[in-house]
């Protein structure tokens, strides 16, 4: 819906997910989620959470969907490496259902000892059909 499945599938590739931690010891899937909040049950440090980050106008013939992908890591290097890989894989690429353009934004430092580095990637998804 609104491009989220296409973005999830584009991010859920080995070159990206190999950089992520398992969600926790019992759930070994890569720490990738379409949500604004990372679940509290996850112990992963290297994660990606993404979400729709711009209004959607249903009166336009063709609508771009703008997503934010938070590429998090316990070090600035880890966070930036994940973001760079996301950008490399999605920038100016056709994915199932559309075309992607990306921007890598500056890294946000941890806010406290429980937080980690976050390098945000803005993904603009342009569907190829309505």
N, C-alpha and C positions, 0 to 999 in steps of 0.2 A: 504494500500500500504506500503510495506517494514516494516510491523509489527505495523504500527501506530494504525490501527483499533483495533488490539488485545491488545495493551498496553492501549489504551483509555478504552476499555471494562473492562480490569482488574483493572484499577484505578477507574472506575465509579461504585463502589459498596458502599453500605451504610456505612460500617465500615470506609471507607476512606472519602467519601463525607460528612458524618455527621460532620467531623472536619473542613470542608471548609465553607466559607461565601457564601451567595448568590452573584451573579455577581454585581447586583445593586438593587435598590428598584423596578424597573420595570421588571427586568429579574432575577427571583428567582432560576434559575438553579444553581447548585454548580459551583464554580469558578475553573473549570478544562478545560484546553485547550491544544490542540496540536499546539503549536506555540512558537517561541522564545521570543515573546513580549506579555505581558498582555495588552489587549485592554484598551485604555485610558478611555473608557466609564465605565469600571468596577471600583467600589468603594471598592470592597472586599479587606480585609487585609490578610485573610487566603486563599491562593490559591495554585494551582499546575499548572505549565505550563511545558510541556515536548516536546522534539524534538529529532530527529535523530542527533547523535553527533559523528559519525565515518563514514569513507568512506565505500561504498558498492561496492564489487567486483562481477560483474556478471559472471566472469569466474570461480568462485568457485562452486563446486557441491552443497554444503550446506553453506549458508551464515548466520552468526550471525548478528543481528542488535543491535547496542549499542545506547541507549537513555539516555538522561539526564532529570531527573525530578526535577524541582526546587520547593521545598516545602517551601512556604513563610508564615511568620506570623509576627505580630507586636511585639512579644517577642521571645526570643531565645527558650523558653520552647515550645511555640506554633509551631514554625518551626520544632523543633526536634521531637515533638509528631507526627506531620503529617508525617515526614520522617520515623520515627520508624514504624508507622502503615503501610506505603507503603512497607517498607522492610519486615515486618512481613507477610503481605498478599501476596507478590510476590516472596520472597526468596525461591529458590529451589522448585518452584511450577509449575505444568502443568496448563497452561491456554489454552483456545480455540486456537488451531493452533500452540502451541509450549510450550517451557519450559523457565522459567525465573531464572536468577541469579542476585543478587543485591549487591551493595556496598553503604554504607552511607558515604559520604564525610564530612569533617569538615564544620561547620556552617560559613557562610560569614556574617559579621556584616553589618548593614545598612551603606550606603555611605553618606547619608545626611538625613535631616528631612523628606523627601518625600519617602524614601526607607524603607524596612523592612528586617528582618532576612531571610536568605535563606540557608536551609540545602539541599544540592543536593544529590539525589539518582541516581546512575548509574545503569541502567537496561540493562542487556544483554538478548535479546530475541533470542532463538534458535528455528526456525521453525521445526515442526516434519515432514514436507514434503516439497518438492520443487515444 
